[in-house]
Amino acid sequence: MSRDTDFTAAASALGLSFDGEIRLGGIYAPVVRDGNTLYVSGQVPRVGEVVAVTGRAGADVPLDEAQRAAKICVLRGLALLRRALGSLDAVRAIPKMNVYVQCSEHFTQHSEVGDAASALLHAIFGEAGAHARTSIGVYQLPKDATVEIDLVACALEGRT
C-alpha cells in the first residue's frame, strides 16, 4: 500500500475527505519549500468551513475530542504536503511537529493530545514518521480551535 492510500484510509476512518479545497485562515502560504525541506503552516481542525473541535481541553473539550482534533490537524497538514509534492510517497521524513493545545489552567495532558497525531504519522509513514515534537498549552488559538499543529517535512532528493 502507498502512503496516499494509508492517508485516505485514516481520513475516511474519521469521516473526512481532503479532495476539495482546503480553506486557509489568513494571508499566508500553507506550505513553504526551501530545497528539500517543506514547512507546513499551523493547521486547526477545520473541516470545510467549520472548525470541528473548539474550546479548551480539560474544560469544554474532553481528552478524546482534543485527540480527534489533533488527528484532523495533522491530516490537513499531510493533505497540503501531498498537494505540494504530488504524493506522500515523495516524503523522506517528518522530522518535527509542534502541537498547540488551547486548554484549561489545570490541563496537563498536552503530550497525550500530541500522541494522537504522532501515532497517525507513524501509521502512515512508518519510521519516516518518527519526529521530534513539542506540545504546548496555550490560552487561545485561532477560531477558538482546541488544537493547532505545524509540521516540517523533508522530500526525497530530486522530487519536485
Chimera marker file (.cmm) of the C-alpha trace (Angstrom):
<marker_set name="trace">
<marker id="1" x="0.000" y="0.000" z="0.000" r="1" g="1" b="0" radius="0.5"/>
<marker id="2" x="1.085" y="3.551" z="-0.643" r="1" g="1" b="0" radius="0.5"/>
<marker id="3" x="1.192" y="6.362" z="1.882" r="1" g="1" b="0" radius="0.5"/>
<marker id="4" x="-1.537" y="8.101" z="-0.102" r="1" g="1" b="0" radius="0.5"/>
<marker id="5" x="-3.776" y="5.061" z="0.373" r="1" g="1" b="0" radius="0.5"/>
<marker id="6" x="-2.972" y="4.966" z="4.099" r="1" g="1" b="0" radius="0.5"/>
<marker id="7" x="-3.705" y="8.706" z="4.328" r="1" g="1" b="0" radius="0.5"/>
<marker id="8" x="-7.070" y="8.289" z="2.607" r="1" g="1" b="0" radius="0.5"/>
<marker id="9" x="-7.951" y="5.372" z="4.893" r="1" g="1" b="0" radius="0.5"/>
<marker id="10" x="-7.047" y="7.398" z="8.007" r="1" g="1" b="0" radius="0.5"/>
<marker id="11" x="-9.150" y="10.335" z="6.811" r="1" g="1" b="0" radius="0.5"/>
<marker id="12" x="-12.072" y="8.037" z="5.957" r="1" g="1" b="0" radius="0.5"/>
<marker id="13" x="-11.903" y="6.472" z="9.430" r="1" g="1" b="0" radius="0.5"/>
<marker id="14" x="-12.635" y="9.955" z="10.810" r="1" g="1" b="0" radius="0.5"/>
<marker id="15" x="-15.361" y="10.554" z="8.207" r="1" g="1" b="0" radius="0.5"/>
<marker id="16" x="-13.203" y="13.074" z="6.328" r="1" g="1" b="0" radius="0.5"/>
<marker id="17" x="-12.073" y="13.716" z="2.786" r="1" g="1" b="0" radius="0.5"/>
<marker id="18" x="-9.448" y="16.205" z="1.655" r="1" g="1" b="0" radius="0.5"/>
<marker id="19" x="-10.277" y="16.077" z="-2.057" r="1" g="1" b="0" radius="0.5"/>
<marker id="20" x="-11.727" y="19.600" z="-2.255" r="1" g="1" b="0" radius="0.5"/>
<marker id="21" x="-10.380" y="22.995" z="-1.309" r="1" g="1" b="0" radius="0.5"/>
<marker id="22" x="-8.510" y="23.244" z="1.975" r="1" g="1" b="0" radius="0.5"/>
<marker id="23" x="-9.568" y="26.604" z="3.361" r="1" g="1" b="0" radius="0.5"/>
<marker id="24" x="-6.857" y="28.749" z="4.895" r="1" g="1" b="0" radius="0.5"/>
<marker id="25" x="-7.399" y="31.063" z="7.834" r="1" g="1" b="0" radius="0.5"/>
<marker id="26" x="-5.450" y="34.083" z="6.642" r="1" g="1" b="0" radius="0.5"/>
<marker id="27" x="-2.956" y="35.554" z="4.219" r="1" g="1" b="0" radius="0.5"/>
<marker id="28" x="-0.022" y="33.142" z="4.279" r="1" g="1" b="0" radius="0.5"/>
<marker id="29" x="1.447" y="30.255" z="2.316" r="1" g="1" b="0" radius="0.5"/>
<marker id="30" x="0.172" y="26.871" z="3.507" r="1" g="1" b="0" radius="0.5"/>
<marker id="31" x="3.484" y="25.216" z="2.555" r="1" g="1" b="0" radius="0.5"/>
<marker id="32" x="6.867" y="26.863" z="2.015" r="1" g="1" b="0" radius="0.5"/>
<marker id="33" x="9.672" y="24.908" z="0.422" r="1" g="1" b="0" radius="0.5"/>
<marker id="34" x="13.381" y="25.534" z="0.912" r="1" g="1" b="0" radius="0.5"/>
<marker id="35" x="15.276" y="22.930" z="-1.089" r="1" g="1" b="0" radius="0.5"/>
<marker id="36" x="14.041" y="19.537" z="0.087" r="1" g="1" b="0" radius="0.5"/>
<marker id="37" x="12.627" y="20.938" z="3.351" r="1" g="1" b="0" radius="0.5"/>
<marker id="38" x="8.944" y="21.830" z="3.485" r="1" g="1" b="0" radius="0.5"/>
<marker id="39" x="7.376" y="23.896" z="6.257" r="1" g="1" b="0" radius="0.5"/>
<marker id="40" x="3.647" y="23.360" z="6.731" r="1" g="1" b="0" radius="0.5"/>
<marker id="41" x="1.760" y="26.251" z="8.337" r="1" g="1" b="0" radius="0.5"/>
<marker id="42" x="-0.207" y="25.680" z="11.508" r="1" g="1" b="0" radius="0.5"/>
<marker id="43" x="-3.407" y="23.761" z="10.839" r="1" g="1" b="0" radius="0.5"/>
<marker id="44" x="-6.513" y="23.894" z="13.005" r="1" g="1" b="0" radius="0.5"/>
<marker id="45" x="-9.155" y="21.130" z="12.857" r="1" g="1" b="0" radius="0.5"/>
<marker id="46" x="-11.158" y="22.835" z="10.118" r="1" g="1" b="0" radius="0.5"/>
<marker id="47" x="-13.478" y="20.618" z="8.104" r="1" g="1" b="0" radius="0.5"/>
<marker id="48" x="-14.801" y="22.577" z="5.151" r="1" g="1" b="0" radius="0.5"/>
<marker id="49" x="-15.929" y="25.919" z="6.582" r="1" g="1" b="0" radius="0.5"/>
<marker id="50" x="-16.268" y="24.711" z="10.185" r="1" g="1" b="0" radius="0.5"/>
<marker id="51" x="-13.659" y="24.289" z="12.899" r="1" g="1" b="0" radius="0.5"/>
<marker id="52" x="-14.732" y="20.839" z="14.092" r="1" g="1" b="0" radius="0.5"/>
<marker id="53" x="-13.383" y="20.973" z="17.653" r="1" g="1" b="0" radius="0.5"/>
<marker id="54" x="-13.417" y="24.225" z="19.609" r="1" g="1" b="0" radius="0.5"/>
<marker id="55" x="-12.932" y="25.219" z="23.221" r="1" g="1" b="0" radius="0.5"/>
<marker id="56" x="-10.483" y="24.410" z="25.967" r="1" g="1" b="0" radius="0.5"/>
<marker id="57" x="-9.164" y="20.916" z="26.535" r="1" g="1" b="0" radius="0.5"/>
<marker id="58" x="-9.804" y="19.995" z="30.130" r="1" g="1" b="0" radius="0.5"/>
<marker id="59" x="-12.795" y="22.336" z="30.433" r="1" g="1" b="0" radius="0.5"/>
<marker id="60" x="-15.110" y="22.331" z="27.389" r="1" g="1" b="0" radius="0.5"/>
<marker id="61" x="-13.361" y="19.540" z="25.492" r="1" g="1" b="0" radius="0.5"/>
<marker id="62" x="-12.575" y="16.056" z="26.817" r="1" g="1" b="0" radius="0.5"/>
<marker id="63" x="-9.225" y="14.432" z="26.008" r="1" g="1" b="0" radius="0.5"/>
<marker id="64" x="-10.612" y="12.110" z="23.317" r="1" g="1" b="0" radius="0.5"/>
<marker id="65" x="-12.083" y="15.073" z="21.408" r="1" g="1" b="0" radius="0.5"/>
<marker id="66" x="-8.816" y="17.001" z="21.676" r="1" g="1" b="0" radius="0.5"/>
<marker id="67" x="-7.073" y="13.918" z="20.256" r="1" g="1" b="0" radius="0.5"/>
<marker id="68" x="-9.574" y="13.804" z="17.373" r="1" g="1" b="0" radius="0.5"/>
<marker id="69" x="-8.799" y="17.478" z="16.737" r="1" g="1" b="0" radius="0.5"/>
<marker id="70" x="-5.063" y="16.661" z="16.608" r="1" g="1" b="0" radius="0.5"/>
<marker id="71" x="-5.719" y="13.934" z="14.034" r="1" g="1" b="0" radius="0.5"/>
<marker id="72" x="-7.718" y="16.324" z="11.855" r="1" g="1" b="0" radius="0.5"/>
<marker id="73" x="-4.951" y="18.943" z="12.098" r="1" g="1" b="0" radius="0.5"/>
<marker id="74" x="-2.198" y="16.549" z="11.080" r="1" g="1" b="0" radius="0.5"/>
<marker id="75" x="-4.296" y="15.128" z="8.217" r="1" g="1" b="0" radius="0.5"/>
<marker id="76" x="-4.854" y="18.675" z="6.912" r="1" g="1" b="0" radius="0.5"/>
<marker id="77" x="-1.103" y="19.230" z="7.023" r="1" g="1" b="0" radius="0.5"/>
<marker id="78" x="-0.471" y="15.981" z="5.164" r="1" g="1" b="0" radius="0.5"/>
<marker id="79" x="-3.096" y="16.875" z="2.560" r="1" g="1" b="0" radius="0.5"/>
<marker id="80" x="-1.211" y="20.100" z="1.909" r="1" g="1" b="0" radius="0.5"/>
<marker id="81" x="2.080" y="18.202" z="1.657" r="1" g="1" b="0" radius="0.5"/>
<marker id="82" x="0.531" y="15.746" z="-0.777" r="1" g="1" b="0" radius="0.5"/>
<marker id="83" x="-0.619" y="18.629" z="-2.962" r="1" g="1" b="0" radius="0.5"/>
<marker id="84" x="2.812" y="20.263" z="-2.839" r="1" g="1" b="0" radius="0.5"/>
<marker id="85" x="4.696" y="17.054" z="-3.697" r="1" g="1" b="0" radius="0.5"/>
<marker id="86" x="2.138" y="15.151" z="-5.771" r="1" g="1" b="0" radius="0.5"/>
<marker id="87" x="2.243" y="12.192" z="-3.379" r="1" g="1" b="0" radius="0.5"/>
<marker id="88" x="3.067" y="11.437" z="0.236" r="1" g="1" b="0" radius="0.5"/>
<marker id="89" x="5.416" y="8.780" z="-1.141" r="1" g="1" b="0" radius="0.5"/>
<marker id="90" x="7.727" y="11.715" z="-2.006" r="1" g="1" b="0" radius="0.5"/>
<marker id="91" x="8.216" y="12.444" z="1.717" r="1" g="1" b="0" radius="0.5"/>
<marker id="92" x="11.540" y="11.164" z="3.083" r="1" g="1" b="0" radius="0.5"/>
<marker id="93" x="10.895" y="12.171" z="6.694" r="1" g="1" b="0" radius="0.5"/>
<marker id="94" x="8.765" y="14.234" z="9.078" r="1" g="1" b="0" radius="0.5"/>
<marker id="95" x="11.491" y="15.396" z="11.469" r="1" g="1" b="0" radius="0.5"/>
<marker id="96" x="9.494" y="17.939" z="13.530" r="1" g="1" b="0" radius="0.5"/>
<marker id="97" x="5.955" y="18.626" z="14.711" r="1" g="1" b="0" radius="0.5"/>
<marker id="98" x="4.641" y="21.299" z="17.062" r="1" g="1" b="0" radius="0.5"/>
<marker id="99" x="1.322" y="20.782" z="18.853" r="1" g="1" b="0" radius="0.5"/>
<marker id="100" x="-0.506" y="23.701" z="20.445" r="1" g="1" b="0" radius="0.5"/>
<marker id="101" x="-3.406" y="22.878" z="22.763" r="1" g="1" b="0" radius="0.5"/>
<marker id="102" x="-5.879" y="25.524" z="23.914" r="1" g="1" b="0" radius="0.5"/>
<marker id="103" x="-6.508" y="24.283" z="27.427" r="1" g="1" b="0" radius="0.5"/>
<marker id="104" x="-7.727" y="24.997" z="30.911" r="1" g="1" b="0" radius="0.5"/>
<marker id="105" x="-5.382" y="26.134" z="33.646" r="1" g="1" b="0" radius="0.5"/>
<marker id="106" x="-5.005" y="22.662" z="35.166" r="1" g="1" b="0" radius="0.5"/>
<marker id="107" x="-4.860" y="20.575" z="31.961" r="1" g="1" b="0" radius="0.5"/>
<marker id="108" x="-1.603" y="18.600" z="31.798" r="1" g="1" b="0" radius="0.5"/>
<marker id="109" x="-2.244" y="16.067" z="29.029" r="1" g="1" b="0" radius="0.5"/>
<marker id="110" x="-0.686" y="18.036" z="26.162" r="1" g="1" b="0" radius="0.5"/>
<marker id="111" x="1.537" y="15.077" z="25.281" r="1" g="1" b="0" radius="0.5"/>
<marker id="112" x="-1.462" y="12.738" z="25.102" r="1" g="1" b="0" radius="0.5"/>
<marker id="113" x="-3.120" y="15.106" z="22.630" r="1" g="1" b="0" radius="0.5"/>
<marker id="114" x="0.073" y="15.163" z="20.560" r="1" g="1" b="0" radius="0.5"/>
<marker id="115" x="0.336" y="11.368" z="20.755" r="1" g="1" b="0" radius="0.5"/>
<marker id="116" x="-2.806" y="11.037" z="18.617" r="1" g="1" b="0" radius="0.5"/>
<marker id="117" x="-1.147" y="12.980" z="15.797" r="1" g="1" b="0" radius="0.5"/>
<marker id="118" x="2.198" y="11.202" z="16.295" r="1" g="1" b="0" radius="0.5"/>
<marker id="119" x="0.524" y="7.787" z="16.096" r="1" g="1" b="0" radius="0.5"/>
<marker id="120" x="-1.147" y="8.805" z="12.840" r="1" g="1" b="0" radius="0.5"/>
<marker id="121" x="2.166" y="9.928" z="11.341" r="1" g="1" b="0" radius="0.5"/>
<marker id="122" x="3.731" y="6.624" z="12.339" r="1" g="1" b="0" radius="0.5"/>
<marker id="123" x="0.808" y="4.657" z="10.863" r="1" g="1" b="0" radius="0.5"/>
<marker id="124" x="1.166" y="6.437" z="7.508" r="1" g="1" b="0" radius="0.5"/>
<marker id="125" x="4.957" y="6.840" z="7.264" r="1" g="1" b="0" radius="0.5"/>
<marker id="126" x="6.404" y="4.126" z="9.486" r="1" g="1" b="0" radius="0.5"/>
<marker id="127" x="9.890" y="5.066" z="10.681" r="1" g="1" b="0" radius="0.5"/>
<marker id="128" x="9.937" y="8.049" z="8.290" r="1" g="1" b="0" radius="0.5"/>
<marker id="129" x="7.193" y="9.487" z="10.500" r="1" g="1" b="0" radius="0.5"/>
<marker id="130" x="9.375" y="9.441" z="13.636" r="1" g="1" b="0" radius="0.5"/>
<marker id="131" x="9.793" y="13.052" z="14.717" r="1" g="1" b="0" radius="0.5"/>
<marker id="132" x="10.860" y="15.450" z="17.407" r="1" g="1" b="0" radius="0.5"/>
<marker id="133" x="7.820" y="17.078" z="18.967" r="1" g="1" b="0" radius="0.5"/>
<marker id="134" x="6.882" y="19.956" z="21.196" r="1" g="1" b="0" radius="0.5"/>
<marker id="135" x="3.458" y="20.016" z="22.884" r="1" g="1" b="0" radius="0.5"/>
<marker id="136" x="2.455" y="23.345" z="24.371" r="1" g="1" b="0" radius="0.5"/>
<marker id="137" x="-0.594" y="24.531" z="26.299" r="1" g="1" b="0" radius="0.5"/>
<marker id="138" x="-1.840" y="27.948" z="25.210" r="1" g="1" b="0" radius="0.5"/>
<marker id="139" x="-4.539" y="30.375" z="26.267" r="1" g="1" b="0" radius="0.5"/>
<marker id="140" x="-6.125" y="30.890" z="22.807" r="1" g="1" b="0" radius="0.5"/>
<marker id="141" x="-5.909" y="29.610" z="19.254" r="1" g="1" b="0" radius="0.5"/>
<marker id="142" x="-7.393" y="30.999" z="16.023" r="1" g="1" b="0" radius="0.5"/>
<marker id="143" x="-11.156" y="30.492" z="15.641" r="1" g="1" b="0" radius="0.5"/>
<marker id="144" x="-11.298" y="29.045" z="19.188" r="1" g="1" b="0" radius="0.5"/>
<marker id="145" x="-9.708" y="25.816" z="17.837" r="1" g="1" b="0" radius="0.5"/>
<marker id="146" x="-8.747" y="23.313" z="20.508" r="1" g="1" b="0" radius="0.5"/>
<marker id="147" x="-5.564" y="22.247" z="18.680" r="1" g="1" b="0" radius="0.5"/>
<marker id="148" x="-3.188" y="23.669" z="16.074" r="1" g="1" b="0" radius="0.5"/>
<marker id="149" x="-0.326" y="21.676" z="14.536" r="1" g="1" b="0" radius="0.5"/>
<marker id="150" x="2.543" y="22.643" z="12.256" r="1" g="1" b="0" radius="0.5"/>
<marker id="151" x="4.998" y="20.277" z="10.566" r="1" g="1" b="0" radius="0.5"/>
<marker id="152" x="8.385" y="20.168" z="8.941" r="1" g="1" b="0" radius="0.5"/>
<marker id="153" x="8.859" y="17.574" z="6.191" r="1" g="1" b="0" radius="0.5"/>
<marker id="154" x="11.788" y="16.501" z="4.035" r="1" g="1" b="0" radius="0.5"/>
<marker id="155" x="11.204" y="15.468" z="0.440" r="1" g="1" b="0" radius="0.5"/>
<marker id="156" x="13.135" y="12.740" z="-1.322" r="1" g="1" b="0" radius="0.5"/>
<marker id="157" x="16.065" y="14.026" z="-3.369" r="1" g="1" b="0" radius="0.5"/>
<marker id="158" x="15.050" y="15.118" z="-6.842" r="1" g="1" b="0" radius="0.5"/>
<marker id="159" x="11.302" y="15.248" z="-6.094" r="1" g="1" b="0" radius="0.5"/>
<marker id="160" x="9.532" y="18.429" z="-7.118" r="1" g="1" b="0" radius="0.5"/>
<link id1="1" id2="2" r="1" g="1" b="0" radius="0.2"/>
<link id1="2" id2="3" r="1" g="1" b="0" radius="0.2"/>
<link id1="3" id2="4" r="1" g="1" b="0" radius="0.2"/>
<link id1="4" id2="5" r="1" g="1" b="0" radius="0.2"/>
<link id1="5" id2="6" r="1" g="1" b="0" radius="0.2"/>
<link id1="6" id2="7" r="1" g="1" b="0" radius="0.2"/>
<link id1="7" id2="8" r="1" g="1" b="0" radius="0.2"/>
<link id1="8" id2="9" r="1" g="1" b="0" radius="0.2"/>
<link id1="9" id2="10" r="1" g="1" b="0" radius="0.2"/>
<link id1="10" id2="11" r="1" g="1" b="0" radius="0.2"/>
<link id1="11" id2="12" r="1" g="1" b="0" radius="0.2"/>
<link id1="12" id2="13" r="1" g="1" b="0" radius="0.2"/>
<link id1="13" id2="14" r="1" g="1" b="0" radius="0.2"/>
<link id1="14" id2="15" r="1" g="1" b="0" radius="0.2"/>
<link id1="15" id2="16" r="1" g="1" b="0" radius="0.2"/>
<link id1="16" id2="17" r="1" g="1" b="0" radius="0.2"/>
<link id1="17" id2="18" r="1" g="1" b="0" radius="0.2"/>
<link id1="18" id2="19" r="1" g="1" b="0" radius="0.2"/>
<link id1="19" id2="20" r="1" g="1" b="0" radius="0.2"/>
<link id1="20" id2="21" r="1" g="1" b="0" radius="0.2"/>
<link id1="21" id2="22" r="1" g="1" b="0" radius="0.2"/>
<link id1="22" id2="23" r="1" g="1" b="0" radius="0.2"/>
<link id1="23" id2="24" r="1" g="1" b="0" radius="0.2"/>
<link id1="24" id2="25" r="1" g="1" b="0" radius="0.2"/>
<link id1="25" id2="26" r="1" g="1" b="0" radius="0.2"/>
<link id1="26" id2="27" r="1" g="1" b="0" radius="0.2"/>
<link id1="27" id2="28" r="1" g="1" b="0" radius="0.2"/>
<link id1="28" id2="29" r="1" g="1" b="0" radius="0.2"/>
<link id1="29" id2="30" r="1" g="1" b="0" radius="0.2"/>
<link id1="30" id2="31" r="1" g="1" b="0" radius="0.2"/>
<link id1="31" id2="32" r="1" g="1" b="0" radius="0.2"/>
<link id1="32" id2="33" r="1" g="1" b="0" radius="0.2"/>
<link id1="33" id2="34" r="1" g="1" b="0" radius="0.2"/>
<link id1="34" id2="35" r="1" g="1" b="0" radius="0.2"/>
<link id1="35" id2="36" r="1" g="1" b="0" radius="0.2"/>
<link id1="36" id2="37" r="1" g="1" b="0" radius="0.2"/>
<link id1="37" id2="38" r="1" g="1" b="0" radius="0.2"/>
<link id1="38" id2="39" r="1" g="1" b="0" radius="0.2"/>
<link id1="39" id2="40" r="1" g="1" b="0" radius="0.2"/>
<link id1="40" id2="41" r="1" g="1" b="0" radius="0.2"/>
<link id1="41" id2="42" r="1" g="1" b="0" radius="0.2"/>
<link id1="42" id2="43" r="1" g="1" b="0" radius="0.2"/>
<link id1="43" id2="44" r="1" g="1" b="0" radius="0.2"/>
<link id1="44" id2="45" r="1" g="1" b="0" radius="0.2"/>
<link id1="45" id2="46" r="1" g="1" b="0" radius="0.2"/>
<link id1="46" id2="47" r="1" g="1" b="0" radius="0.2"/>
<link id1="47" id2="48" r="1" g="1" b="0" radius="0.2"/>
<link id1="48" id2="49" r="1" g="1" b="0" radius="0.2"/>
<link id1="49" id2="50" r="1" g="1" b="0" radius="0.2"/>
<link id1="50" id2="51" r="1" g="1" b="0" radius="0.2"/>
<link id1="51" id2="52" r="1" g="1" b="0" radius="0.2"/>
<link id1="52" id2="53" r="1" g="1" b="0" radius="0.2"/>
<link id1="53" id2="54" r="1" g="1" b="0" radius="0.2"/>
<link id1="54" id2="55" r="1" g="1" b="0" radius="0.2"/>
<link id1="55" id2="56" r="1" g="1" b="0" radius="0.2"/>
<link id1="56" id2="57" r="1" g="1" b="0" radius="0.2"/>
<link id1="57" id2="58" r="1" g="1" b="0" radius="0.2"/>
<link id1="58" id2="59" r="1" g="1" b="0" radius="0.2"/>
<link id1="59" id2="60" r="1" g="1" b="0" radius="0.2"/>
<link id1="60" id2="61" r="1" g="1" b="0" radius="0.2"/>
<link id1="61" id2="62" r="1" g="1" b="0" radius="0.2"/>
<link id1="62" id2="63" r="1" g="1" b="0" radius="0.2"/>
<link id1="63" id2="64" r="1" g="1" b="0" radius="0.2"/>
<link id1="64" id2="65" r="1" g="1" b="0" radius="0.2"/>
<link id1="65" id2="66" r="1" g="1" b="0" radius="0.2"/>
<link id1="66" id2="67" r="1" g="1" b="0" radius="0.2"/>
<link id1="67" id2="68" r="1" g="1" b="0" radius="0.2"/>
<link id1="68" id2="69" r="1" g="1" b="0" radius="0.2"/>
<link id1="69" id2="70" r="1" g="1" b="0" radius="0.2"/>
<link id1="70" id2="71" r="1" g="1" b="0" radius="0.2"/>
<link id1="71" id2="72" r="1" g="1" b="0" radius="0.2"/>
<link id1="72" id2="73" r="1" g="1" b="0" radius="0.2"/>
<link id1="73" id2="74" r="1" g="1" b="0" radius="0.2"/>
<link id1="74" id2="75" r="1" g="1" b="0" radius="0.2"/>
<link id1="75" id2="76" r="1" g="1" b="0" radius="0.2"/>
<link id1="76" id2="77" r="1" g="1" b="0" radius="0.2"/>
<link id1="77" id2="78" r="1" g="1" b="0" radius="0.2"/>
<link id1="78" id2="79" r="1" g="1" b="0" radius="0.2"/>
<link id1="79" id2="80" r="1" g="1" b="0" radius="0.2"/>
<link id1="80" id2="81" r="1" g="1" b="0" radius="0.2"/>
<link id1="81" id2="82" r="1" g="1" b="0" radius="0.2"/>
<link id1="82" id2="83" r="1" g="1" b="0" radius="0.2"/>
<link id1="83" id2="84" r="1" g="1" b="0" radius="0.2"/>
<link id1="84" id2="85" r="1" g="1" b="0" radius="0.2"/>
<link id1="85" id2="86" r="1" g="1" b="0" radius="0.2"/>
<link id1="86" id2="87" r="1" g="1" b="0" radius="0.2"/>
<link id1="87" id2="88" r="1" g="1" b="0" radius="0.2"/>
<link id1="88" id2="89" r="1" g="1" b="0" radius="0.2"/>
<link id1="89" id2="90" r="1" g="1" b="0" radius="0.2"/>
<link id1="90" id2="91" r="1" g="1" b="0" radius="0.2"/>
<link id1="91" id2="92" r="1" g="1" b="0" radius="0.2"/>
<link id1="92" id2="93" r="1" g="1" b="0" radius="0.2"/>
<link id1="93" id2="94" r="1" g="1" b="0" radius="0.2"/>
<link id1="94" id2="95" r="1" g="1" b="0" radius="0.2"/>
<link id1="95" id2="96" r="1" g="1" b="0" radius="0.2"/>
<link id1="96" id2="97" r="1" g="1" b="0" radius="0.2"/>
<link id1="97" id2="98" r="1" g="1" b="0" radius="0.2"/>
<link id1="98" id2="99" r="1" g="1" b="0" radius="0.2"/>
<link id1="99" id2="100" r="1" g="1" b="0" radius="0.2"/>
<link id1="100" id2="101" r="1" g="1" b="0" radius="0.2"/>
<link id1="101" id2="102" r="1" g="1" b="0" radius="0.2"/>
<link id1="102" id2="103" r="1" g="1" b="0" radius="0.2"/>
<link id1="103" id2="104" r="1" g="1" b="0" radius="0.2"/>
<link id1="104" id2="105" r="1" g="1" b="0" radius="0.2"/>
<link id1="105" id2="106" r="1" g="1" b="0" radius="0.2"/>
<link id1="106" id2="107" r="1" g="1" b="0" radius="0.2"/>
<link id1="107" id2="108" r="1" g="1" b="0" radius="0.2"/>
<link id1="108" id2="109" r="1" g="1" b="0" radius="0.2"/>
<link id1="109" id2="110" r="1" g="1" b="0" radius="0.2"/>
<link id1="110" id2="111" r="1" g="1" b="0" radius="0.2"/>
<link id1="111" id2="112" r="1" g="1" b="0" radius="0.2"/>
<link id1="112" id2="113" r="1" g="1" b="0" radius="0.2"/>
<link id1="113" id2="114" r="1" g="1" b="0" radius="0.2"/>
<link id1="114" id2="115" r="1" g="1" b="0" radius="0.2"/>
<link id1="115" id2="116" r="1" g="1" b="0" radius="0.2"/>
<link id1="116" id2="117" r="1" g="1" b="0" radius="0.2"/>
<link id1="117" id2="118" r="1" g="1" b="0" radius="0.2"/>
<link id1="118" id2="119" r="1" g="1" b="0" radius="0.2"/>
<link id1="119" id2="120" r="1" g="1" b="0" radius="0.2"/>
<link id1="120" id2="121" r="1" g="1" b="0" radius="0.2"/>
<link id1="121" id2="122" r="1" g="1" b="0" radius="0.2"/>
<link id1="122" id2="123" r="1" g="1" b="0" radius="0.2"/>
<link id1="123" id2="124" r="1" g="1" b="0" radius="0.2"/>
<link id1="124" id2="125" r="1" g="1" b="0" radius="0.2"/>
<link id1="125" id2="126" r="1" g="1" b="0" radius="0.2"/>
<link id1="126" id2="127" r="1" g="1" b="0" radius="0.2"/>
<link id1="127" id2="128" r="1" g="1" b="0" radius="0.2"/>
<link id1="128" id2="129" r="1" g="1" b="0" radius="0.2"/>
<link id1="129" id2="130" r="1" g="1" b="0" radius="0.2"/>
<link id1="130" id2="131" r="1" g="1" b="0" radius="0.2"/>
<link id1="131" id2="132" r="1" g="1" b="0" radius="0.2"/>
<link id1="132" id2="133" r="1" g="1" b="0" radius="0.2"/>
<link id1="133" id2="134" r="1" g="1" b="0" radius="0.2"/>
<link id1="134" id2="135" r="1" g="1" b="0" radius="0.2"/>
<link id1="135" id2="136" r="1" g="1" b="0" radius="0.2"/>
<link id1="136" id2="137" r="1" g="1" b="0" radius="0.2"/>
<link id1="137" id2="138" r="1" g="1" b="0" radius="0.2"/>
<link id1="138" id2="139" r="1" g="1" b="0" radius="0.2"/>
<link id1="139" id2="140" r="1" g="1" b="0" radius="0.2"/>
<link id1="140" id2="141" r="1" g="1" b="0" radius="0.2"/>
<link id1="141" id2="142" r="1" g="1" b="0" radius="0.2"/>
<link id1="142" id2="143" r="1" g="1" b="0" radius="0.2"/>
<link id1="143" id2="144" r="1" g="1" b="0" radius="0.2"/>
<link id1="144" id2="145" r="1" g="1" b="0" radius="0.2"/>
<link id1="145" id2="146" r="1" g="1" b="0" radius="0.2"/>
<link id1="146" id2="147" r="1" g="1" b="0" radius="0.2"/>
<link id1="147" id2="148" r="1" g="1" b="0" radius="0.2"/>
<link id1="148" id2="149" r="1" g="1" b="0" radius="0.2"/>
<link id1="149" id2="150" r="1" g="1" b="0" radius="0.2"/>
<link id1="150" id2="151" r="1" g="1" b="0" radius="0.2"/>
<link id1="151" id2="152" r="1" g="1" b="0" radius="0.2"/>
<link id1="152" id2="153" r="1" g="1" b="0" radius="0.2"/>
<link id1="153" id2="154" r="1" g="1" b="0" radius="0.2"/>
<link id1="154" id2="155" r="1" g="1" b="0" radius="0.2"/>
<link id1="155" id2="156" r="1" g="1" b="0" radius="0.2"/>
<link id1="156" id2="157" r="1" g="1" b="0" radius="0.2"/>
<link id1="157" id2="158" r="1" g="1" b="0" radius="0.2"/>
<link id1="158" id2="159" r="1" g="1" b="0" radius="0.2"/>
<link id1="159" id2="160" r="1" g="1" b="0" radius="0.2"/>
</marker_set>
